[in-house]
Amino acid sequence: MLLSWIDAFRGFYSKDGKKYGQDFVTRMLYSARSVILVISFQAALIGGLLALIYNSFNLVLFLLVTISFVLLHVESNLLNDYFGYRYGHDTPDSPRRRYTLHPLADNVVTASEMRATIICILATLIVVAGYLTYVRGPVILLLAAAGASLLFLYDVSSVSLKSVGLGEIASFIVWGPLMILGGFYVIAGTFSLPVLLASIPYGLGVMSVLLGKHIDQIAFDSGRNIGTLPVRTGESGARFILIGTIVLMYAVTLLSAALLLIPFTLLLVFANSGRLLKAIGVIRSERPETPPENYVGWPLWYHRQALRHNARFGWYYITGLLAFAVLLAAHIQIPLF
């Protein structure tokens, strides 16, 4: 059973439905698209390491931040599928139904099971938010309200941010400043301009992942008046924006580190240049008409490149922060930011 839970973090549900008979937790982990929860886990780690560097680390608060971020991401994914199915967006020909099993449409879980899970997660998040408000004050309520509002407006609202071309910007705000700077505030009890700057490259990375996904879905979305940014700019323009977003991740890191506004060790992300160049090469080229042999996740194509690039970038970013923390702990004279 434990191995099946771990497998859920490695890939999507098999389209042949072989995992139907597994336990409820496994089915729900796949339904939550756990393979992409690493995005929120990395954001929590970045905020925690920045608090450690500022000598303001609190293990309990860090764990609560990490749990909250991951659960919020799960909630977002489940709500996206629940209302996408309810509103009739997740039709059999939709990209969502093609790249993996849909938890409701393919009877992976029942509607009542999904609703119960959504409610339980929401209750947990409210309890945690209440405790953090007790510890850090009413600012937590503002952060929670901002996150909940963007979550609702992204896809649950009848006029969503996704449909008016603002979903990609919302993802940047949530996984960049809101999660990293907000997580830092929860742990350290203060805000910091350098931390805000440090949140920007990773926020751009998450934005690139969503951009890639929406480029892959452009034909479907444009036919149903879902006005994502790629629908509004056209595919060629969207691919240009995607490449620019990815390059900007490195440009912001380089400039901020050069000005000693963030740890210089974050320049370690340039070790990801190979993955960067590969991603750019794929994004510049037209998507193939049919998937390569044994390709999993079609019709997602540019999304996979952006996701893999961002995951690797995130781990290098985290390693750079950890290296800076180790240097500080060793009392090595280094330029502070």
Buried (B, 14 or more C-beta within 10 A) or exposed (E): EEEBBEBBBEEBBEBEEEBEEBEEEBBBBBBBBBBBBBBBBBBBBBBBBBBBBBEBBBEEBBEBBBBBBBBBBBBBBBBBBBBBBEEEBBEEEBBBBBBBBBBBBBEBBEEEBBEEBBEEBBEBBEEBBEBBBEBBEEBBBEBBEBBBEBBBBBBBBEEBBBBBBBBBBBBBBBBBBBBBBBBBBBBBBEEBEBBBBBBBBBBBBBBBBBBBBBBBBBEBBBEBEBBBBBBEBEBEEBBBBBBEBBBBBBEBBBEBBEEEBBBBBBBBBEEBEEBBEEBBEBBEEEBEEEBEEEEEBBBBBBBBBBBBBBBBBBBBBBBBBBBBBEBBEEEEEEEEB
